[in-house]
Amino acid sequence: MLNHPLVVFALALVLLWISAQAGAYVRRRRGAPDEDGQRDLSVVLGASLTLLGLVIGFSFSMAVSRYDQRKNLEEEEANAIGTEYLRASLLPAAQAKTVRSRLATYLAHRISFYTITDEQRLAQINTENAVLQAELWSAVQAAAALQPTPITALSVSGLNDVFNSQGYTQAAWLNRIPAPAWSLLAVIAVFCNFLFGYAARHAERRYKLLLVLPLIVAISFFLISDLDSPRGGVIHVLPQNLMTLSRSISGDGTL
């Protein structure tokens, strides 16, 4: 569900609106508190809403940091691939041609990783990437065995950076806000909306006002979920650096 921010928005809006309505219903059934009780209720409601705002802000900060991490790692991955593409010229001609050809294909697969949402296709791309990585390593390893020089070692080191950057990217896409944190956030929001409905005066005549807080909180949940979801929603990390690198590789194998 957390991979679909619109679903999170819809469920949050319905759940929180029901909570506010439940609070208003309890007030109608039990009657309004006296003047002292109303003041105490206002204090509790204000403190609860402040806590909800802090938790939402903290969750938003977590989502933004993860989004920024995915963006930065995309840039690092493009730099690693571009550097290795240049260093391939240090290898013998046969191995250099093989490495550059495989890197071009590998680059296209990495771009697809950012743009494709179909899980089956993604699994296929990951399998093909593993095969390409094995072929790249075999080519560089053969060149290193043929010419074990510091210059050849640069290409080996560059290819290692390519593989590491891909692993860091995969890890960042799996680094999400924990489900227990979402659960606690939902519980706090439900209680706050219940208190909001219970504290509302003449709620039966102002029922539209009971939708305001649930709507605001649901929009906040949508934004957090959208930033935290790498493939769902409307905010995505676009592989701009990888696509720029792909366009810069011409047909004759130069940058």
N, C-alpha and C positions, 0 to 999 in steps of 0.2 A: 504493500500500500504506500509506503514511504517513497517508492519510485514514481508515484503518480501524484504530483502536488495538487492537481485539481480534485482528486478524490479526497485528499487530506482536507482541502478547503471545504468541500461539500459536507463531509462527515463532521468536521469541527463546527461548522455553522449550525447544523441540525442539533448536535449534541449540546452545544452551549446555549442555543435558543431554548431547548427543552429545559435546561437547568435554570435559566432565568424565569421561564414560565412556572416551573416547580416552586421556585422561591416566592413568586407572586401568589401562587395558589395557597401555599402554607400561610402566608400573611392574611389572606382572605379567610382562611379557615380558623386560624387562631386569633385573629384580630391584630390591630396595630399595637406596637409597644407604647408604653407611656413616654412622656417627654424625656425622662432620664434614659430609658431604654433606647429611644431613638438616637440620642446623642452617643451612647455607647456603640450602637450599631453603626453609626456613621464613622466612628473612629476605627472599628474593626474592618469595615468595608474599605476605608482609605488605606489602612495598613496592608490589607490583602491585595488591593489593586497595585500598590507600590511594589509588593513582593512579586506579583505576576509580571509587572513591567521589567523588574530586574532580571527575572528568570528568562523572559523573552529576549531581552537585550543580550544576556549571556549566551543564549542559544544562537541568536543571530550572529554574534561574534565568532562562535565556533564554526558556523556554516560559512561565513565569509573567509575565515582563515583557511579552511579546506578548499574553497573555490580558488583562492589566490595560490595555494600550493599546487593545484592542478595546472593552473596557467603557467606558473614558473617552471614546472617540470616539463611542460610541452616545449617551452623555449629551450631548456637545457637539452632535451632530446634532439631537437632540430640542430642545435650547435654540435652535438656529439656526432650525429650522422654526417653533417656537412664536413666536419673536420676529418673524419675517417675517409670520406670520399676523396678529399684532397690527398691524404696520406697514402692512399692506395697507389698513387703514382710512384711511390718509393719502392714498390714491389716489382719483381720481374714482370715482363709484359703480359705473359699468359695469366699469371695470378692477378695482376692489376685489372685486366679486363673482366675476369670472373668476379672479383670483389665488387667492382663498380656496377656490373650488371645486377648482381644479387642485392646490392644496396639500393638500387633504384626500385627494384621490386619490393624490398623490405620497407622502403619509405612509403610506397603506395599503400601497403598494408597498414602501416602505422597511421596514416591519414584516415583510412577506413575505420580504424579503431575508435576514432573520435566522432565520426559522423554516422556510423551505422548503429541502429538500436535493436535490430533483430538478434536475439540471443543465440540462435542456431548459427547464423552467419558469423557472429563474433567468435563463437567456439571454433568454427572452421578457420577463421583468420588467425586465431592464436595457435592452432595446430600448424598452419602453414608458416607462421613466424618461427616456430620452433625448428622446422625443417630448414628454413632459410638461415637461421643462426648457426645450425650445424654445418651447413655448406660454407658459410662465410668463415667459420672458424677453421674448417679443413683447408680452405684455400690459403688463409693467412699462415696457418701452421706449416703447410707445405713450403711456403716461401721462406718462413723463418728457419726451417730445417735446411733449405737449400742455401740461404745466405744469412747465417746467424750473426748479424751485425747490429750495432746500435740504431742504425737508420731503419732497419726492418722492425726492430723492437718498437719503434714509434707507431707503426701500423698495428702491431699486436695490442699495444696499450690503447690506441684509439678505438679498436673494435671492442675491447673490454669495456670502455666507457659507453659505447653504444648499447651493449647488453645491460649494463648497470642502470643506465637511464631508463630503459624500457621497464626494468623491474621496479624502479622507484615510482614510475608513473602508474603501474598496475597497483602498487601498494597504496598510492594516494587515492585512487578511484575506489578502493575498498574501505578507505578511512572515512567512516560516516559518523554522524551523531548517534550515540548508542540508543537502542530501543528503550532501555529503562529511563533514560533522560526524557525521551518523548512521553513516556507514561506518566512520569512525575509532573511534567509540564501540563499534560492534559488534566490530571487530577486537580492541580492548583487552579487551572482555568475554570473547571466545572464548579468548584467551591466558590470562586469569585463571582461567577455569573449567578449562582444560586443566591448569594448574599445581595447581589445587585437587584435581583428580582424581589427579594424579600424586603429590601429597603425602599423600593419604589412606592411612592404614595399614589393612590388612585390608579394603580396599574391597569385596572380593567378599562379605564377610559384612555389610557396612554400606552396601549399595548405595543404600538409601533416603536416607542422608545426602548422597549425591552430588546429590540433587535440590534440596537446600536453597538453595545459592547460585544455581543457575540460576533457581529460582522467584523468589527475591528480586530478582535483576537483571531478570528478565522483567516483574515487577510495576512496577519502576521505569521500564522502557521504556514500559510501557502508560500510566503516569501522565504521563510527558513527552509521549508522542504524543497523548494525549487533550487535554492543555492546549494543545498546539501546533496541533491540528486544529480549525478553526473550526466545521466541520459534523459531523465524525465523533465517535464515542465517546459519553460520557455527560455531559461537562462542556461546557456551551454558554454563550455570551453571550446572555442573554435580553433582548429589546428592551423592558425594563420602562418606561423613560422615554418611549419612543415610544408604547407602548400607553397609558400614562397621559395623554399629550398627546392621543391619538386619542379617548379617553373624555371628555376635557374639552371637546372641540369639539362644541357642541350643534347641533341641527338648524337653528337660525336664524343660524348663522355667527358665534357669539361663543364666547369662551373662558370 
